[in-house]
Amino acid sequence: MSQLTLVIPVFNEGAPLTDNVRAIREAVARIPEHRFQFLLVDDGSTDDSFIHLSAIRDTYADVSVLRLTRNFGKEAAIQAGLEHVDEASDAVIVMDADMQHPPALIPGMVALWNSGIDVVEAEKIRRQSESAISRWMAEVFYRIFFLLTGMDIRNQSDFKLLDRRVLDFYRNLHERERFFRGMIHWGGFPLARLTFEVSPRRHGNSRWSRFKLWRYSISAITSFSSAPLHFITILGALTFVVSIIFSAKALYDKFSGVALGGFTTVILLQLFIGSTLMISLGLLGIYVARIHDEVKRRPSYIVDWRVNSQKSASDENKRAQQDEVDDRHQQDLEQKG
C-alpha cells in the first residue's frame, strides 16, 4: 500500500482549521487503497491557529505538526513541509488550508498519479472573488513570465501532487529564494492538469496585498530569467542611436547657421541618458540583491517545534526496539564466538 503525505501550510487560519482538516480527511477517505499522512506547517501564526493544530494532532493519529519560529512566507512554509516529509512517502500533495483548493480534486489527482503521471497540477479556471484589476495584473505577470522564461504557468496554483522522484528533485535544489510553481514546471516531469474554480475564503481575508504580489512577481521572474539584465545592453544601444541622431541634428543646425539658443537638446539628452542609467542600475540592483541573499546561505526557515503523528511515533518506537534486539543478538553472537 502506497503512502501519500499532504503538506498543508497554515497562517492565521484560526478556528475553521478543524472543519477544514476534517473535510480534507473525508476526501482522502474515498481512496482506501492508499495510506495518507498529514503534515500541517504553521508559518508563524499570530492567532490561535497553533492551539487548533495541536488539538487536531491529538485527535488524529496520522497528523504531524511543524511550527516555524516566525512568518517566513508561503514559499518557505512549502519548502519546510516538503523537506520534512516522511521518507516512507511515495508522493506528496501540497494544498492550502483555507479550502480554496477543493479537496474533492484529490481522488482525481491520485488516479492520474496511479496511471504513471509524476506531477498533477490543479489549474484555476475562475476566481469568484477576484477583482478585474487583480485579474489584469495576474494576466500581465503570466505574459511577462512566459515572454522572459518560455514557461507557461498561466493559472497554475500551488495545489499539486508530486511523485517521490519529483520531491527528491525539489529537495536537492540549493537556491534560497524559491518559486515553487516555476521550479516544478522547470523540472520537465510528465504532468497532467485538473481544473477548478477558486471558492471564496471561508475565514478572513487574503494576506496577499498588491505590494506583496508585486515583490513576489519580481522574485519569480528574476529567479528564472536573466533577460532583464540584457535589457541594459538594449537600452544602451538605443541611447547610442538616439545620441547619434541628436548629435547629427545639432551639427547640421550649427553649420547651417540655424542653431537655436538654449539648452533644450542638452537637457533632453541628459534626461534620457539619466533615466536609462537609473533603470539599468535598478535592474542590476535586483540581481545583486539576489546574489547577496544566496551567498549569505541563511536558512529559508527555522523550525521551532515539531510533533510527529502518533503513528509515526509508534513506528519509530518499534524500530528502536528492533534495533535494541538486534544489538543484543549481535552481542550474544560475539560472546559465543
MOMO-V195608 format. One record per backbone hydrogen bond with DSSP energy under -0.5 kcal/mol. CO is the residue of the C=O (numbers start at 1). NH is the residue of the N-H. Records with the same first field share a line. If there is no record, write none. Layout:
# MOMO-V195608
CO: NH ; NH
This chain:
# MOMO-V195608
2: 35
3: 90 ; 91
4: 37
5: 7 ; 93
6: 8 ; 39
7: 9 ; 95
8: 41
9: 97
10: 43
13: 16
14: 17
15: 18
16: 20
17: 21
18: 22
19: 23
20: 24
21: 25
22: 26
23: 27
24: 28
25: 29
27: 30
28: 31
31: 34
33: 2
35: 4
37: 6
38: 40 ; 64
39: 8 ; 41
40: 42 ; 66
41: 10 ; 43
42: 44 ; 68
48: 52
49: 53
50: 54
51: 55
52: 56
53: 57
54: 58
55: 59
56: 60
60: 63
61: 311
62: 38
64: 40
65: 307
66: 42
67: 304 ; 305
70: 72
73: 77
74: 78
75: 79
76: 80
77: 81
78: 82
79: 83
80: 84
81: 84
82: 85
86: 89
90: 164
91: 5
92: 162
93: 7 ; 95
94: 160
95: 9
98: 202
100: 102
102: 105
103: 106
105: 109
106: 110
107: 111
108: 112
109: 113
110: 114
111: 115
112: 117
113: 116
118: 163
119: 121 ; 192
120: 161
121: 123 ; 194
122: 157
123: 196
126: 128 ; 198
127: 130
131: 135
132: 136
133: 137
134: 138
135: 139
136: 140
137: 141
138: 142
139: 143
140: 144
141: 145
142: 146
143: 147
144: 148
145: 149 ; 151
146: 150
150: 152
151: 153
153: 156
155: 124
158: 160
159: 122
160: 94
161: 120
162: 92
163: 166 ; 167
164: 168
165: 169
166: 170
167: 171
168: 172
170: 173
176: 178
179: 183
180: 184
181: 185
182: 186
183: 187
184: 188 ; 189
185: 188
190: 118 ; 119
192: 121
194: 123
196: 125 ; 126
197: 199
198: 128
207: 209
209: 213
210: 214
211: 215
212: 216
213: 217
214: 218
215: 219
216: 220
217: 221
218: 222
219: 223
220: 224
221: 224 ; 225
226: 229 ; 230
227: 230 ; 231
228: 232
229: 232 ; 233
230: 234
231: 235
232: 236
233: 237
234: 238
235: 239
236: 240
237: 241
238: 242
239: 243
240: 244
241: 245
242: 246
243: 247
244: 248
245: 249
246: 250
247: 251
248: 252
249: 253
250: 254
251: 255
252: 256
253: 257 ; 258 ; 259
254: 257
263: 267
264: 268
265: 269
266: 270
267: 271
268: 272
269: 273
270: 274
271: 275
272: 276
273: 277
274: 278
275: 279
276: 280
277: 281
278: 282
279: 283
280: 284
281: 285
282: 286
283: 287
284: 288
285: 289
286: 290
287: 291
288: 292
289: 293
290: 294
291: 295
292: 296
293: 297 ; 298
294: 297
302: 69
305: 67
307: 65
309: 313
310: 314
311: 315
312: 316
313: 317
314: 318
315: 319
316: 320
317: 321
318: 322
319: 323
320: 324
321: 325
322: 326
323: 327
324: 328
325: 329
326: 330
327: 331
328: 332
329: 333
330: 334
331: 335
332: 336
333: 337
